[in-house]
Amino acid sequence: MLRIGVDLGGTKIEIVALDSEGKELFRKRIPTPREYIATLDAIERLVNEAETTLGQTGSVGVGIPGCISPFSGLVKNANSTWINGHSLDVDLSERLGREVRAANDANCFAVSEAVDGAAAGKGVVFGVIIGTGCGAGVAINGKVHGGGNGIAGEWGHNPLPWMTKDEFNTTSCFCGHQDCIETFISGTGFVRDFKAAGGNAVSGIEIAALMATGDLKAKAAFERYIDRLARSLAHVINILDPDVIVLGGGVSNIDAIYSQLPDLLTQYVLGKECRTPVVKNMYGGSSGVRGAAWLW
């Protein structure tokens, strides 16, 4: 069975076609047109090109930077704002002549890693994407758990747990609240904190490189960062207790996270016992588009 996945991002649309074993048969990436009808046109053309090239018709799944409201059937919460308020999955289904499934891109990431990635074989997977922002998704037995409101996994917009006096009321989030997890542990938040302490870097990877040279400001910034990440994930473990946590996004490439995080989690998880594996993703930037294909 041919499975086609589409990753609809703010700057690019990527398509991949997988066979029943997960082998990649086709891949292409194009710029995202920042208009709704043009976006539908682009996805339709990509699917047609993939199927014509392969001589097969496949199922289609789409990962989006938002979710489909279970109440209105319309896209909401997407930072690609031109798709908000539209029935994207229904409109694509009509164009392609078959049902199209759509899910949040972080949920697609979790599904990809759960099906044949770093969390293969695990029952409950919490997949975290830490980049410019911070998002997460939940996969249970290899399938998306979207939740009754369609927002399962939106842990980045809860308050940072166990805030210190120096952290309280210090950040504002685009969602309208203050001190969200995203504002502290996203790559953007990591860099903001480093610069506020007198450092100079444009990414979390750069801060990690400075830390490796012995830079004291970078080391202190990372210690603050990893403690905040541990607090944030401890809340997830206390509530969901997943079998594994998979990290993705640019910040997931900082190797020191995986050696230091386990001991810190133990300090914050209820009962001070925690052996939840926290692992790096297997498929990198391709995980989301592969997860969209695995929605079927």
Secondary structure as GFF3:
##gff-version 3
##sequence-region A 1 296
A	DSSP	beta_strand	3	8	.	.	.	ID=ss1
A	DSSP	beta_strand	12	18	.	.	.	ID=ss2
A	DSSP	beta_strand	24	31	.	.	.	ID=ss3
A	DSSP	alpha_helix	36	54	.	.	.	ID=ss4
A	DSSP	beta_strand	59	64	.	.	.	ID=ss5
A	DSSP	beta_strand	67	68	.	.	.	ID=ss6
A	DSSP	beta_strand	75	76	.	.	.	ID=ss7
A	DSSP	three_ten_helix	81	83	.	.	.	ID=ss8
A	DSSP	alpha_helix	88	96	.	.	.	ID=ss9
A	DSSP	beta_strand	100	104	.	.	.	ID=ss10
A	DSSP	alpha_helix	105	116	.	.	.	ID=ss11
A	DSSP	beta_strand	124	130	.	.	.	ID=ss12
A	DSSP	beta_strand	134	140	.	.	.	ID=ss13
A	DSSP	beta_strand	143	144	.	.	.	ID=ss14
A	DSSP	three_ten_helix	155	157	.	.	.	ID=ss15
A	DSSP	alpha_helix	181	185	.	.	.	ID=ss16
A	DSSP	alpha_helix	187	196	.	.	.	ID=ss17
A	DSSP	alpha_helix	204	212	.	.	.	ID=ss18
A	DSSP	alpha_helix	216	239	.	.	.	ID=ss19
A	DSSP	beta_strand	244	248	.	.	.	ID=ss20
A	DSSP	three_ten_helix	250	253	.	.	.	ID=ss21
A	DSSP	alpha_helix	256	268	.	.	.	ID=ss22
A	DSSP	three_ten_helix	270	272	.	.	.	ID=ss23
A	DSSP	beta_strand	278	280	.	.	.	ID=ss24
A	DSSP	three_ten_helix	284	286	.	.	.	ID=ss25
A	DSSP	alpha_helix	287	293	.	.	.	ID=ss26
###
